[in-house]
Amino acid sequence: MNSKDIFDGAEFPVLETQRLRLRKPEISDASDVLVFRGDPVVQKYDDPVIHTVQEAEAFVNELLDEFRTRSGISWVMELKDKRIVIGAFGLHHWNPYHRRAEAGYGIAHAYWGQGFASEALKAMLQYGFERMNLNRIYARTIADNHASVRLLESNGFTREGTQRKHSWEDDGTFHDSAIYGLLANEFLQL
């Protein structure tokens, strides 16, 4: 498949794992999205906390716009057995010429430590390398975000650098950002 085919008007791709379905975001997901995007623990190293269903709807619209504008693709992560949204995963800043995109993710705190993030990340990486024809997927995380660092490193990403004092956080200080990368040939060896 040519990476241009992804945005040719075809159906939004659905990714399935053993326990998860990564699917197109819908406005009706806003109340579930509010659970994780509105949680200060989840958002500690991410964007500001959202407070209302309307803000969650605006976030869902941002995810949908990314696909419409062909700048990336984001899925909501749904538990297959319960059909509730527990997170969002995406490939952002897609550059088809350079064949790269940035991985982003967030998951509700109640589901941390159960392998869901790794399961979803693997499915998204496979889609990015095999279907979007990416050569490189990179991620940025606050260097102090040990859970995110573990997720990336356990899925084959290599720390490539540090942006010193790059991010102003809720604790009132600047934090270093860590840059991670994974190449297509490395993914095939995992």
N, C-alpha and C positions, 0 to 999 in steps of 0.2 A: 504494500500500500504506500502510495506517495503521501507525504505529510499534508499536502494540500487537500487530499481527499477527506481528511478529518472534518473540515469545515465546509464541505460542499453541499450542505443542506441535508445531509443524511441525519439519521437519528442520533441523539446524544448517546455516547457509548456508556454502557453499564458494565461495571467490573464486579465480578463475583468471587468471593473467597469462601472458605469453609463456613465462616460465621457471619460474614458481612456482605452487604451490597453497597457499592459505591455508585450513586446515580445522580441524575440531574437535580439540582436544587429546585424547590418549588416554594412559592410564597407561603403555602400552608405549613411549611417546615419552620416558620419563624418562631413559634413558641418553643420548639425543641432547640433551635439555634440559640435562643436567649439563655438557655440553661448553661451552655458552655461559654458563649461570648459575653455573658453577663456575670461570670464568676471571676472575682478578683484573683483567686488562686490560679485558675487556668490562664488568665490574661496577664499574670505577673510580668512575664517577659515578652509580651505581645502588644497588640494595639490596645487602646483604652477600652475599658469595660463599657458595654452598652447596657442601657437601663430599661428600655421599653420594647414591646413587640414591634412598634413602628421602626425603631432602629434596627431590629433584627430583620425586618422586611427589607429595609434599605441595604443591609449587608447581603441578603440573598440576591437582590437586584444587581449588586456589584459583581457577584459571582456569575450571574447570567450574562451581564454585559461583557465580561471577560471572554466568554465563548462567542458572543455575537460579534465582537470586534476582532476576533481571531488573535487575541493577545495571550491566550492561555486557556486552560480548562480546569474547572474546579468541580469536585463531586462532594455531595454530602454522604456521610458514612452512616449507614442504617444497619441495625441489628436485624438479621434475617428473621429470627424467631419472634421478635417483638414489634418489628416495623416501626422503630423509633430512631430518630436521628441522634447520634451521639458524638458527631464530629464533622469536620470538613477537611478535605485534602485537595491540593491543587498543584498544577504546574503553571507557574506564572512567568511573565516576561518572556514568553516564547519567542525565540528568534530562529525562524526556519533556515535562514541563510547560514548562520553559524551553528545551527543544530544544537541549541542549548535552551534550557528553561530552569527556573528556580522552583524548588520544591517548598511547599508551605503546608502546614498542618496544625490542627487543634482538636482536642478530644475532651469530652466532659470528664471532670475529676473523678466521678464515681467509677469510671472505666479504666483508670490508669492502672498500670502494673498487671494487666491481664493479657497482654500480647496483641491487643486490638490495633494499636498504632503501627506496630511492626507488620502485622498482617495487611493492613491497608496500604502502608508505604510500599511493600513488595509488589502489590498488585499495580499500584500507580507507576512504579519504576519500570515494571515490565511493559506496561502500556506505552510509557514515554520512549523507551528504547526500541521496542518492536513496532509500534504503530505510528508514532510521531517521528520516527527516524532520528531521534536525538543521539548525539554523540556524548553530551555532557549534561548532567543534572547536578545543580549546585544548591546549597542551602546555607542560610545564615542563621545563627542562633546566638543568643547572649552566652558568652563563655561560661558564666555561672549557672546556666540552666543545665544542670547535670543530667536530668531525664532526657532532654532533647539531644544532648551530646551522646549519651548512651545509645539512643535510638539510631542516630546517624552512624555512629561507629559500628554498631552491631549489624548494620545493613550494608557494610562495605565502603562507606564514605571515608575519605581521607581528609584530615584537617590540613588546609592549605595556607592558612594565614590568620592573622588577628588584626582587627581594626580597633586600635586603642581608643578607649573612652568614646565609643561610637554612639552609645544609646543612653539617653536620659531616662531613668526608671522611676517608678513610684516611691522608691526608698529615698529619693532626693539626691541620688548620685549618678555619675556616668559609669557605664559598664562597657567592658570590651565586648566586641562581637567576634565570633569565630566563624570562619568561612570554610565550608566543607564541599568536596566535589566527588563525584562518581562518574566514571567513564563507561561507555557501552561495553568495551572489551573487558573491563573489570567486573561489570555486572554479569556477564556471561560466565565468568569463572566462579561465581558465588555458588 
